[in-house]
């Protein structure tokens, strides 16, 4: 179960995904993970967000560090703009800006953040849930492809 917490920090998500094991194949796991995420109540989504640092902040886990690797080398102006927009986002929506950052530049992530600030709260909540599903999928794929002790 610990490995599933590294994918998504929602205890309910991890337990519900694990409860369906064993899976016939990777696609069955991915489908289960997506269905469980789609059914999570908002309070549990907040628990899932607790496992994600702000875009541009120092990552506190290897997955986030790997996913935000292209942000680490961004210039100071871009990092400052990301920090400011992150605060605006959190003030507007009440939770951390979540985006599937893997392979994206700091500039691209800033543009996405700026655009998403125009969303209404319900639309943004749906977008955030979709982004979380993408992140979970990438992390599950990595989990299945890397050796574990």
N, CA and C atoms as an extended XYZ file, in Angstrom:
447
Properties=species:S:1:pos:R:3:atomname:S:1:resname:S:1:resid:I:1 pbc="F F F"
N         0.834       -1.190        0.000 N   UNK     1
C         0.000        0.000        0.000 CA  UNK     1
C         0.875        1.248        0.000 C   UNK     1
N         2.060        1.165        0.631 N   UNK     2
C         2.960        2.317        0.689 CA  UNK     2
C         3.264        2.843       -0.714 C   UNK     2
N         3.469        1.954       -1.668 N   UNK     3
C         3.771        2.390       -3.036 CA  UNK     3
C         2.605        3.165       -3.650 C   UNK     3
N         1.390        2.789       -3.304 N   UNK     4
C         0.238        3.532       -3.822 CA  UNK     4
C         0.153        4.924       -3.211 C   UNK     4
N         0.586        5.086       -1.955 N   UNK     5
C         0.620        6.423       -1.346 CA  UNK     5
C         1.614        7.331       -2.066 C   UNK     5
N         2.646        6.737       -2.654 N   UNK     6
C         3.587        7.536       -3.438 CA  UNK     6
C         2.971        7.996       -4.749 C   UNK     6
N         1.977        7.284       -5.212 N   UNK     7
C         1.249        7.674       -6.417 CA  UNK     7
C         0.261        8.784       -6.080 C   UNK     7
N        -0.530        8.556       -5.022 N   UNK     8
C        -1.571        9.504       -4.619 CA  UNK     8
C        -1.688        9.461       -3.104 C   UNK     8
N        -1.618       10.602       -2.459 N   UNK     9
C        -1.583       10.642       -0.989 CA  UNK     9
C        -2.963       10.526       -0.331 C   UNK     9
N        -3.978       10.212       -1.094 N   UNK    10
C        -5.304        9.973       -0.522 CA  UNK    10
C        -5.361        8.538        0.014 C   UNK    10
N        -5.508        8.370        1.316 N   UNK    11
C        -5.612        7.015        1.865 CA  UNK    11
C        -6.811        6.241        1.309 C   UNK    11
N        -7.919        6.918        1.109 N   UNK    12
C        -9.097        6.240        0.564 CA  UNK    12
C        -8.822        5.757       -0.854 C   UNK    12
N        -8.192        6.606       -1.671 N   UNK    13
C        -7.851        6.207       -3.037 CA  UNK    13
C        -6.971        4.958       -3.009 C   UNK    13
N        -5.926        4.989       -2.211 N   UNK    14
C        -4.990        3.858       -2.157 CA  UNK    14
C        -5.703        2.573       -1.706 C   UNK    14
N        -6.501        2.675       -0.657 N   UNK    15
C        -7.206        1.481       -0.157 CA  UNK    15
C        -8.189        0.928       -1.191 C   UNK    15
N        -8.916        1.812       -1.839 N   UNK    16
C        -9.918        1.348       -2.812 CA  UNK    16
C        -9.273        0.761       -4.066 C   UNK    16
N        -8.161        1.335       -4.487 N   UNK    17
C        -7.448        0.765       -5.628 CA  UNK    17
C        -6.924       -0.619       -5.243 C   UNK    17
N        -6.268       -0.717       -4.108 N   UNK    18
C        -5.689       -1.981       -3.652 CA  UNK    18
C        -6.758       -3.054       -3.441 C   UNK    18
N        -7.944       -2.659       -3.010 N   UNK    19
C        -9.015       -3.618       -2.740 CA  UNK    19
C        -9.416       -4.404       -3.991 C   UNK    19
N        -9.151       -3.893       -5.160 N   UNK    20
C        -9.530       -4.572       -6.397 CA  UNK    20
C        -8.428       -5.493       -6.925 C   UNK    20
N        -7.285       -5.527       -6.269 N   UNK    21
C        -6.178       -6.377       -6.703 CA  UNK    21
C        -6.528       -7.841       -6.461 C   UNK    21
N        -5.964       -8.749       -7.211 N   UNK    22
C        -4.986       -8.536       -8.278 CA  UNK    22
C        -5.672       -8.073       -9.576 C   UNK    22
N        -4.908       -7.376      -10.400 N   UNK    23
C        -5.417       -6.861      -11.662 CA  UNK    23
C        -4.951       -7.767      -12.795 C   UNK    23
N        -5.806       -7.969      -13.785 N   UNK    24
C        -5.452       -8.863      -14.887 CA  UNK    24
C        -4.327       -8.289      -15.748 C   UNK    24
N        -4.253       -6.940      -15.775 N   UNK    25
C        -3.193       -6.282      -16.546 CA  UNK    25
C        -3.112       -4.819      -16.106 C   UNK    25
N        -2.158       -4.103      -16.679 N   UNK    26
C        -1.945       -2.701      -16.314 CA  UNK    26
C        -3.176       -1.851      -16.615 C   UNK    26
N        -3.840       -2.118      -17.733 N   UNK    27
C        -5.020       -1.321      -18.080 CA  UNK    27
C        -6.123       -1.463      -17.038 C   UNK    27
N        -6.265       -2.651      -16.469 N   UNK    28
C        -7.277       -2.847      -15.424 CA  UNK    28
C        -6.932       -2.020      -14.189 C   UNK    28
N        -5.647       -1.950      -13.859 N   UNK    29
C        -5.208       -1.105      -12.747 CA  UNK    29
C        -5.493        0.360      -13.039 C   UNK    29
N        -5.142        0.815      -14.232 N   UNK    30
C        -5.366        2.216      -14.587 CA  UNK    30
C        -6.856        2.561      -14.563 C   UNK    30
N        -7.679        1.666      -15.090 N   UNK    31
C        -9.126        1.909      -15.089 CA  UNK    31
C        -9.651        2.007      -13.661 C   UNK    31
N        -9.213        1.102      -12.799 N   UNK    32
C        -9.650        1.130      -11.401 CA  UNK    32
C        -9.216        2.442      -10.740 C   UNK    32
N        -7.966        2.835      -10.949 N   UNK    33
C        -7.444        4.064      -10.356 CA  UNK    33
C        -8.255        5.273      -10.812 C   UNK    33
N        -8.599        5.323      -12.090 N   UNK    34
C        -9.398        6.435      -12.617 CA  UNK    34
C       -10.805        6.445      -12.026 C   UNK    34
N       -11.431        5.272      -11.929 N   UNK    35
C       -12.786        5.193      -11.375 CA  UNK    35
C       -12.808        5.616       -9.908 C   UNK    35
N       -11.823        5.141       -9.147 N   UNK    36
C       -11.771        5.505       -7.730 CA  UNK    36
C       -11.585        7.004       -7.586 C   UNK    36
N       -10.693        7.586       -8.375 N   UNK    37
C       -10.466        9.031       -8.303 CA  UNK    37
C       -11.733        9.803       -8.661 C   UNK    37
N       -12.434        9.362       -9.682 N   UNK    38
C       -13.653       10.048      -10.104 CA  UNK    38
C       -14.721       10.045       -9.015 C   UNK    38
N       -14.691        9.032       -8.154 N   UNK    39
C       -15.698        8.904       -7.094 CA  UNK    39
C       -15.286        9.549       -5.768 C   UNK    39
N       -14.051       10.017       -5.663 N   UNK    40
C       -13.608       10.592       -4.385 CA  UNK    40
C       -14.388       11.861       -4.054 C   UNK    40
N       -14.803       11.993       -2.807 N   UNK    41
C       -15.439       13.247       -2.388 CA  UNK    41
C       -14.397       14.372       -2.342 C   UNK    41
N       -14.881       15.595       -2.371 N   UNK    42
C       -13.981       16.747       -2.390 CA  UNK    42
C       -12.999       16.763       -1.213 C   UNK    42
N       -13.454       16.386       -0.029 N   UNK    43
C       -12.559       16.395        1.136 CA  UNK    43
C       -11.391       15.445        0.930 C   UNK    43
N       -11.633       14.342        0.277 N   UNK    44
C       -10.542       13.384        0.033 CA  UNK    44
C        -9.648       13.856       -1.106 C   UNK    44
N       -10.191       14.623       -2.034 N   UNK    45
C        -9.348       15.241       -3.063 CA  UNK    45
C        -8.345       16.185       -2.410 C   UNK    45
N        -8.790       16.888       -1.381 N   UNK    46
C        -7.877       17.774       -0.664 CA  UNK    46
C        -6.727       16.987       -0.039 C   UNK    46
N        -7.002       15.787        0.470 N   UNK    47
C        -5.944       14.929        1.004 CA  UNK    47
C        -4.976       14.529       -0.102 C   UNK    47
N        -5.504       14.259       -1.289 N   UNK    48
C        -4.648       13.920       -2.420 CA  UNK    48
C        -3.748       15.100       -2.797 C   UNK    48
N        -4.278       16.309       -2.707 N   UNK    49
C        -3.487       17.494       -3.054 CA  UNK    49
C        -2.364       17.753       -2.055 C   UNK    49
N        -2.537       17.285       -0.827 N   UNK    50
C        -1.498       17.478        0.186 CA  UNK    50
C        -0.168       16.848       -0.224 C   UNK    50
N        -0.204       15.882       -1.124 N   UNK    51
C         1.021       15.226       -1.574 CA  UNK    51
C         1.721       15.929       -2.716 C   UNK    51
N         1.257       17.109       -3.077 N   UNK    52
C         1.831       17.824       -4.216 CA  UNK    52
C         2.337       19.203       -3.792 C   UNK    52
N         3.627       19.457       -4.006 N   UNK    53
C         4.146       20.793       -3.700 CA  UNK    53
C         3.702       21.788       -4.768 C   UNK    53
N         3.817       23.056       -4.442 N   UNK    54
C         3.521       24.085       -5.443 CA  UNK    54
C         4.450       23.912       -6.646 C   UNK    54
N         3.927       24.243       -7.810 N   UNK    55
C         4.759       24.249       -9.007 CA  UNK    55
C         5.829       25.319       -8.803 C   UNK    55
N         7.077       24.903       -8.931 N   UNK    56
C         8.200       25.822       -8.756 CA  UNK    56
C         8.799       25.793       -7.362 C   UNK    56
N         8.112       25.178       -6.399 N   UNK    57
C         8.653       25.063       -5.043 CA  UNK    57
C         9.559       23.839       -4.974 C   UNK    57
N        10.333       23.750       -3.939 N   UNK    58
C        11.194       22.590       -3.754 CA  UNK    58
C        10.313       21.366       -3.513 C   UNK    58
N        10.502       20.369       -4.347 N   UNK    59
C         9.698       19.150       -4.233 CA  UNK    59
C        10.124       18.359       -3.010 C   UNK    59
N         9.141       17.821       -2.305 N   UNK    60
C         9.433       17.071       -1.091 CA  UNK    60
C         9.355       15.561       -1.300 C   UNK    60
N         9.228       15.134       -2.558 N   UNK    61
C         9.242       13.705       -2.858 CA  UNK    61
C         9.853       13.490       -4.238 C   UNK    61
N        10.423       12.314       -4.472 N   UNK    62
C        11.109       12.072       -5.753 CA  UNK    62
C        10.209       12.190       -6.976 C   UNK    62
N         8.955       11.776       -6.853 N   UNK    63
C         8.056       11.860       -8.008 CA  UNK    63
C         7.833       13.298       -8.430 C   UNK    63
N         7.532       14.161       -7.474 N   UNK    64
C         7.306       15.574       -7.798 CA  UNK    64
C         8.579       16.218       -8.334 C   UNK    64
N         9.723       15.883       -7.757 N   UNK    65
C        10.990       16.443       -8.234 CA  UNK    65
C        11.226       16.050       -9.691 C   UNK    65
N        10.964       14.797      -10.028 N   UNK    66
C        11.149       14.325      -11.401 CA  UNK    66
C        10.163       15.027      -12.332 C   UNK    66
N         8.922       15.167      -11.907 N   UNK    67
C         7.892       15.767      -12.750 CA  UNK    67
C         8.117       17.259      -12.980 C   UNK    67
N         8.731       17.922      -12.012 N   UNK    68
C         8.971       19.362      -12.134 CA  UNK    68
C        10.428       19.683      -12.500 C   UNK    68
N        11.141       18.719      -13.014 N   UNK    69
C        12.572       18.894      -13.285 CA  UNK    69
C        12.862       20.091      -14.195 C   UNK    69
N        12.024       20.343      -15.160 N   UNK    70
C        12.278       21.451      -16.087 CA  UNK    70
C        12.026       22.811      -15.443 C   UNK    70
N        11.310       22.842      -14.336 N   UNK    71
C        11.053       24.101      -13.638 CA  UNK    71
C        12.270       24.507      -12.818 C   UNK    71
N        12.991       23.529      -12.298 N   UNK    72
C        14.134       23.807      -11.417 CA  UNK    72
C        15.169       24.710      -12.078 C   UNK    72
N        15.357       24.574      -13.372 N   UNK    73
C        16.360       25.372      -14.071 CA  UNK    73
C        15.847       26.682      -14.642 C   UNK    73
N        14.622       27.035      -14.343 N   UNK    74
C        14.041       28.271      -14.889 CA  UNK    74
C        14.717       29.494      -14.275 C   UNK    74
N        14.653       30.603      -14.998 N   UNK    75
C        15.270       31.823      -14.472 CA  UNK    75
C        14.445       32.386      -13.315 C   UNK    75
N        15.071       33.268      -12.569 N   UNK    76
C        14.473       33.809      -11.341 CA  UNK    76
C        13.161       34.549      -11.605 C   UNK    76
N        13.053       35.239      -12.731 N   UNK    77
C        11.824       35.977      -13.031 CA  UNK    77
C        10.630       35.035      -13.222 C   UNK    77
N        10.863       33.943      -13.915 N   UNK    78
C         9.793       32.961      -14.141 CA  UNK    78
C         9.406       32.321      -12.813 C   UNK    78
N        10.393       31.968      -12.004 N   UNK    79
C        10.101       31.364      -10.703 CA  UNK    79
C         9.320       32.327       -9.806 C   UNK    79
N         9.676       33.597       -9.843 N   UNK    80
C         8.957       34.597       -9.049 CA  UNK    80
C         7.520       34.744       -9.549 C   UNK    80
N         7.341       34.741      -10.872 N   UNK    81
C         5.989       34.843      -11.433 CA  UNK    81
C         5.157       33.614      -11.061 C   UNK    81
N         5.765       32.431      -11.101 N   UNK    82
C         5.066       31.221      -10.690 CA  UNK    82
C         4.643       31.305       -9.225 C   UNK    82
N         5.543       31.774       -8.377 N   UNK    83
C         5.229       31.892       -6.946 CA  UNK    83
C         4.058       32.855       -6.730 C   UNK    83
N         4.076       33.978       -7.415 N   UNK    84
C         3.004       34.967       -7.268 CA  UNK    84
C         1.670       34.414       -7.777 C   UNK    84
N         1.695       33.785       -8.939 N   UNK    85
C         0.459       33.232       -9.506 CA  UNK    85
C        -0.042       32.052       -8.676 C   UNK    85
N         0.868       31.260       -8.108 N   UNK    86
C         0.459       30.180       -7.204 CA  UNK    86
C        -0.338       30.750       -6.031 C   UNK    86
N         0.145       31.855       -5.460 N   UNK    87
C        -0.573       32.493       -4.350 CA  UNK    87
C        -1.941       32.993       -4.803 C   UNK    87
N        -1.992       33.599       -5.995 N   UNK    88
C        -3.276       34.063       -6.535 CA  UNK    88
C        -4.246       32.898       -6.709 C   UNK    88
N        -3.732       31.811       -7.229 N   UNK    89
C        -4.555       30.627       -7.456 CA  UNK    89
C        -5.103       30.100       -6.128 C   UNK    89
N        -4.234       29.948       -5.147 N   UNK    90
C        -4.659       29.432       -3.841 CA  UNK    90
C        -5.658       30.366       -3.170 C   UNK    90
N        -5.474       31.665       -3.326 N   UNK    91
C        -6.439       32.627       -2.783 CA  UNK    91
C        -7.797       32.478       -3.472 C   UNK    91
N        -7.769       32.253       -4.772 N   UNK    92
C        -9.013       32.168       -5.545 CA  UNK    92
C        -9.742       30.839       -5.316 C   UNK    92
N        -8.994       29.723       -5.318 N   UNK    93
C        -9.635       28.406       -5.295 CA  UNK    93
C        -9.507       27.656       -3.971 C   UNK    93
N        -8.549       28.033       -3.140 N   UNK    94
C        -8.430       27.406       -1.828 CA  UNK    94
C        -7.596       26.144       -1.776 C   UNK    94
N        -6.898       25.848       -2.837 N   UNK    95
C        -6.014       24.681       -2.866 CA  UNK    95
C        -4.876       24.933       -3.853 C   UNK    95
N        -3.881       24.054       -3.806 N   UNK    96
C        -2.680       24.209       -4.614 CA  UNK    96
C        -3.002       24.012       -6.102 C   UNK    96
N        -2.348       24.795       -6.943 N   UNK    97
C        -2.440       24.645       -8.400 CA  UNK    97
C        -1.827       23.305       -8.767 C   UNK    97
N        -2.608       22.443       -9.350 N   UNK    98
C        -2.150       21.117       -9.741 CA  UNK    98
C        -2.223       20.996      -11.246 C   UNK    98
N        -1.100       20.573      -11.813 N   UNK    99
C        -1.021       20.378      -13.251 CA  UNK    99
C        -0.046       19.236      -13.495 C   UNK    99
N        -0.292       18.467      -14.518 N   UNK   100
C         0.648       17.416      -14.891 CA  UNK   100
C         1.854       18.112      -15.522 C   UNK   100
N         2.913       18.263      -14.732 N   UNK   101
C         4.061       19.076      -15.121 CA  UNK   101
C         5.115       18.308      -15.900 C   UNK   101
N         5.003       17.017      -15.949 N   UNK   102
C         6.024       16.177      -16.558 CA  UNK   102
C         6.328       16.609      -17.997 C   UNK   102
N         7.597       16.944      -18.246 N   UNK   103
C         8.040       17.335      -19.581 CA  UNK   103
C         7.722       18.764      -19.978 C   UNK   103
N         7.097       19.521      -19.097 N   UNK   104
C         6.704       20.894      -19.439 CA  UNK   104
C         7.680       21.904      -18.854 C   UNK   104
N         7.892       22.967      -19.593 N   UNK   105
C         8.782       24.033      -19.139 CA  UNK   105
C         8.081       24.917      -18.111 C   UNK   105
N         8.871       25.672      -17.381 N   UNK   106
C         8.319       26.606      -16.399 CA  UNK   106
C         7.428       27.638      -17.088 C   UNK   106
N         7.836       28.091      -18.247 N   UNK   107
C         7.046       29.073      -18.987 CA  UNK   107
C         5.686       28.512      -19.378 C   UNK   107
N         5.677       27.267      -19.849 N   UNK   108
C         4.429       26.627      -20.238 CA  UNK   108
C         3.509       26.463      -19.019 C   UNK   108
N         4.083       26.048      -17.890 N   UNK   109
C         3.291       25.866      -16.677 CA  UNK   109
C         2.740       27.193      -16.167 C   UNK   109
N         3.506       28.264      -16.323 N   UNK   110
C         3.034       29.596      -15.947 CA  UNK   110
C         1.880       30.033      -16.848 C   UNK   110
N         1.992       29.764      -18.141 N   UNK   111
C         0.912       30.110      -19.072 CA  UNK   111
C        -0.376       29.355      -18.731 C   UNK   111
N        -0.249       28.074      -18.422 N   UNK   112
C        -1.419       27.272      -18.059 CA  UNK   112
C        -2.053       27.816      -16.783 C   UNK   112
N        -1.214       28.129      -15.805 N   UNK   113
C        -1.700       28.675      -14.538 CA  UNK   113
C        -2.439       29.991      -14.759 C   UNK   113
N        -1.856       30.857      -15.547 N   UNK   114
C        -2.481       32.152      -15.834 CA  UNK   114
C        -3.849       31.957      -16.478 C   UNK   114
N        -3.938       31.035      -17.416 N   UNK   115
C        -5.203       30.760      -18.093 CA  UNK   115
C        -6.232       30.167      -17.127 C   UNK   115
N        -5.794       29.247      -16.289 N   UNK   116
C        -6.731       28.582      -15.370 CA  UNK   116
C        -7.257       29.518      -14.288 C   UNK   116
N        -6.577       30.593      -14.021 N   UNK   117
C        -7.080       31.568      -13.050 CA  UNK   117
C        -8.410       32.177      -13.503 C   UNK   117
N        -8.718       32.066      -14.795 N   UNK   118
C        -9.974       32.598      -15.331 CA  UNK   118
C       -11.137       31.621      -15.180 C   UNK   118
N       -10.856       30.383      -14.782 N   UNK   119
C       -11.932       29.394      -14.621 CA  UNK   119
C       -12.823       29.737      -13.432 C   UNK   119
N       -14.080       29.344      -13.520 N   UNK   120
C       -14.941       29.435      -12.342 CA  UNK   120
C       -14.581       28.260      -11.432 C   UNK   120
N       -14.939       28.320      -10.152 N   UNK   121
C       -14.528       27.270       -9.202 CA  UNK   121
C       -14.948       25.851       -9.592 C   UNK   121
N       -16.139       25.661      -10.118 N   UNK   122
C       -16.574       24.314      -10.491 CA  UNK   122
C       -15.770       23.770      -11.669 C   UNK   122
N       -15.549       24.614      -12.664 N   UNK   123
C       -14.748       24.196      -13.813 CA  UNK   123
C       -13.330       23.856      -13.360 C   UNK   123
N       -12.767       24.695      -12.514 N   UNK   124
C       -11.395       24.463      -12.066 CA  UNK   124
C       -11.281       23.169      -11.259 C   UNK   124
N       -12.273       22.881      -10.459 N   UNK   125
C       -12.245       21.637       -9.678 CA  UNK   125
C       -12.225       20.426      -10.617 C   UNK   125
N       -12.989       20.488      -11.702 N   UNK   126
C       -12.984       19.398      -12.694 CA  UNK   126
C       -11.633       19.301      -13.393 C   UNK   126
N       -11.061       20.442      -13.744 N   UNK   127
C        -9.748       20.454      -14.391 CA  UNK   127
C        -8.695       19.870      -13.445 C   UNK   127
N        -8.730       20.288      -12.187 N   UNK   128
C        -7.764       19.783      -11.203 CA  UNK   128
C        -7.891       18.271      -11.064 C   UNK   128
N        -9.110       17.751      -10.997 N   UNK   129
C        -9.316       16.303      -10.865 CA  UNK   129
C        -8.750       15.576      -12.094 C   UNK   129
N        -8.945       16.151      -13.262 N   UNK   130
C        -8.408       15.571      -14.499 CA  UNK   130
C        -6.874       15.565      -14.480 C   UNK   130
N        -6.286       16.655      -14.010 N   UNK   131
C        -4.827       16.726      -13.924 CA  UNK   131
C        -4.291       15.711      -12.916 C   UNK   131
N        -4.996       15.531      -11.810 N   UNK   132
C        -4.596       14.542      -10.815 CA  UNK   132
C        -4.648       13.140      -11.416 C   UNK   132
N        -5.651       12.852      -12.221 N   UNK   133
C        -5.741       11.549      -12.887 CA  UNK   133
C        -4.545       11.326      -13.808 C   UNK   133
N        -4.129       12.361      -14.544 N   UNK   134
C        -2.963       12.247      -15.424 CA  UNK   134
C        -1.701       11.958      -14.614 C   UNK   134
N        -1.533       12.670      -13.509 N   UNK   135
C        -0.360       12.477      -12.651 CA  UNK   135
C        -0.366       11.060      -12.079 C   UNK   135
N        -1.519       10.631      -11.577 N   UNK   136
C        -1.615        9.279      -11.027 CA  UNK   136
C        -1.258        8.238      -12.082 C   UNK   136
N        -1.742        8.431      -13.300 N   UNK   137
C        -1.444        7.479      -14.384 CA  UNK   137
C         0.058        7.413      -14.644 C   UNK   137
N         0.704        8.564      -14.756 N   UNK   138
C         2.152        8.570      -14.984 CA  UNK   138
C         2.894        7.862      -13.848 C   UNK   138
N         2.477        8.110      -12.636 N   UNK   139
C         3.135        7.504      -11.483 CA  UNK   139
C         2.878        6.003      -11.425 C   UNK   139
N         1.691        5.566      -11.773 N   UNK   140
C         1.418        4.129      -11.823 CA  UNK   140
C         2.245        3.456      -12.915 C   UNK   140
N         2.347        4.102      -14.059 N   UNK   141
C         3.172        3.546      -15.148 CA  UNK   141
C         4.619        3.393      -14.697 C   UNK   141
N         5.134        4.397      -14.015 N   UNK   142
C         6.508        4.343      -13.507 CA  UNK   142
C         6.635        3.252      -12.439 C   UNK   142
N         5.660        3.151      -11.574 N   UNK   143
C         5.656        2.136      -10.526 CA  UNK   143
C         5.739        0.734      -11.132 C   UNK   143
N         4.995        0.502      -12.205 N   UNK   144
C         5.002       -0.812      -12.848 CA  UNK   144
C         6.275       -1.081      -13.647 C   UNK   144
N         6.940       -0.034      -14.071 N   UNK   145
C         8.125       -0.228      -14.926 CA  UNK   145
C         9.445       -0.260      -14.159 C   UNK   145
N         9.441        0.208      -12.908 N   UNK   146
C        10.683        0.248      -12.134 CA  UNK   146
C        10.727       -0.896      -11.133 C   UNK   146
N        11.933       -1.438      -10.896 N   UNK   147
C        12.043       -2.497       -9.881 CA  UNK   147
C        11.836       -1.955       -8.476 C   UNK   147
N        11.251       -2.776       -7.617 N   UNK   148
C        11.005       -2.382       -6.223 CA  UNK   148
C        11.456       -3.498       -5.309 C   UNK   148
N        11.837       -3.105       -4.094 N   UNK   149
C        12.297       -4.088       -3.110 CA  UNK   149
C        11.139       -4.796       -2.468 C   UNK   149
